[in-house]
């Protein structure tokens, strides 16, 4: 199988994901917002992140929670792509997932003797 045909599905999936990236204009509008809540509201109402943020009340999302939500979305997108690969490429994705797990372990270590609920808020449970 030729390399073009072999990766046609991957290329199509990546193009679909690229369509959900923020444009330069959207980044500029976020920079121009006057405060955090206005920026989060813009993300929710005017960007493709609507799908990710629609179930959250903007007034209750703190910066760390927003980072967690966006990181979780990032990981889900990587996971979607990983199904299209095999061999060494699949191993590469496994290594990327290990990186995310290590970050979660670092966050748990930083929390120290906190409750399990606080730990769950800091890590990405898949």
C-alpha positions as CSV (number, residue, x, y, z in Angstrom):
1,X,0.0,0.0,0.0
2,X,1.4,3.4,-1.0
3,X,2.1,5.9,1.7
4,X,-0.6,8.3,0.4
5,X,-3.3,5.6,0.7
6,X,-1.9,4.3,4.0
7,X,-2.2,7.7,5.7
8,X,-5.3,9.0,3.9
9,X,-7.5,8.4,6.9
10,X,-4.9,10.1,9.3
11,X,-4.6,13.1,7.0
12,X,-8.4,13.4,6.8
13,X,-8.7,13.2,10.6
14,X,-5.9,15.8,11.1
15,X,-7.6,18.2,8.6
16,X,-10.8,17.8,10.6
17,X,-9.0,18.6,13.8
18,X,-7.2,21.6,12.2
19,X,-10.6,23.1,11.5
20,X,-11.2,23.3,15.2
21,X,-7.9,25.3,15.9
22,X,-8.2,28.9,16.8
23,X,-7.5,31.4,14.1
24,X,-5.1,34.3,14.4
25,X,-8.1,36.7,14.6
26,X,-9.6,34.6,17.5
27,X,-6.3,34.7,19.4
28,X,-6.2,38.5,18.9
29,X,-9.7,38.9,20.2
30,X,-8.8,36.8,23.3
31,X,-5.8,39.0,23.9
32,X,-8.0,42.1,23.6
33,X,-10.5,40.9,26.2
34,X,-10.4,43.0,29.4
35,X,-10.5,40.1,31.9
36,X,-10.4,36.3,32.4
37,X,-14.1,35.8,32.5
38,X,-14.6,37.7,29.2
39,X,-11.9,35.6,27.6
40,X,-13.5,32.3,28.8
41,X,-16.9,33.5,27.7
42,X,-15.4,34.3,24.2
43,X,-13.9,30.8,24.1
44,X,-17.2,29.3,24.9
45,X,-19.4,31.4,22.7
46,X,-17.3,32.3,19.6
47,X,-14.8,29.4,19.1
48,X,-14.9,25.7,18.4
49,X,-14.2,25.2,22.1
50,X,-18.0,25.6,22.5
51,X,-18.3,21.8,22.3
52,X,-15.8,21.3,25.1
53,X,-17.1,24.1,27.4
54,X,-20.9,23.9,26.8
55,X,-21.6,21.9,29.9
56,X,-19.7,24.3,32.2
57,X,-20.9,27.4,33.9
58,X,-18.4,30.0,32.9
59,X,-18.7,31.9,36.2
60,X,-17.5,28.8,38.1
61,X,-14.5,27.9,36.0
62,X,-11.2,28.8,37.5
63,X,-8.0,29.0,35.5
64,X,-6.7,25.6,36.7
65,X,-10.0,24.0,35.9
66,X,-10.0,25.6,32.4
67,X,-6.5,24.3,31.8
68,X,-7.6,20.8,32.9
69,X,-10.6,20.9,30.6
70,X,-8.5,22.0,27.6
71,X,-5.8,19.4,28.4
72,X,-8.4,16.7,28.6
73,X,-9.6,17.7,25.1
74,X,-6.1,17.7,23.8
75,X,-5.5,14.2,25.1
76,X,-8.8,13.0,23.6
77,X,-7.7,14.3,20.2
78,X,-4.4,12.4,20.5
79,X,-6.3,9.3,21.4
80,X,-8.5,9.6,18.4
81,X,-5.4,9.8,16.2
82,X,-3.6,6.9,17.8
83,X,-6.1,4.4,16.4
84,X,-4.9,5.0,12.9
85,X,-1.3,4.0,13.6
86,X,0.6,0.7,14.2
87,X,4.1,-0.3,14.9
88,X,6.6,2.4,15.8
89,X,4.0,5.1,15.3
90,X,1.7,3.4,17.8
91,X,4.7,3.3,20.2
92,X,5.2,7.0,19.8
93,X,1.6,7.7,20.8
94,X,2.1,5.3,23.8
95,X,5.1,7.4,24.8
96,X,3.0,10.6,24.5
97,X,0.4,9.1,26.8
98,X,3.0,8.2,29.3
99,X,4.1,11.8,29.3
100,X,0.6,12.9,30.3
101,X,0.6,10.2,33.0
102,X,3.9,11.5,34.4
103,X,2.5,15.0,34.5
104,X,-0.5,13.7,36.4
105,X,1.8,12.0,38.9
106,X,3.7,15.2,39.4
107,X,0.5,17.0,40.1
108,X,-0.5,14.4,42.7
109,X,2.9,14.8,44.3
110,X,2.6,18.6,44.5
111,X,-0.8,18.2,46.2
112,X,0.7,16.3,49.1
113,X,-1.7,15.0,51.7
114,X,-4.8,16.4,50.2
115,X,-8.0,14.5,49.7
116,X,-8.7,12.1,46.9
117,X,-11.3,14.5,45.4
118,X,-8.7,17.3,45.1
119,X,-6.3,14.9,43.4
120,X,-9.0,13.9,40.9
121,X,-9.5,17.6,40.1
122,X,-5.8,18.0,39.3
123,X,-5.4,14.9,37.1
124,X,-6.9,13.7,33.8
125,X,-8.8,10.5,34.5
126,X,-9.4,8.7,31.3
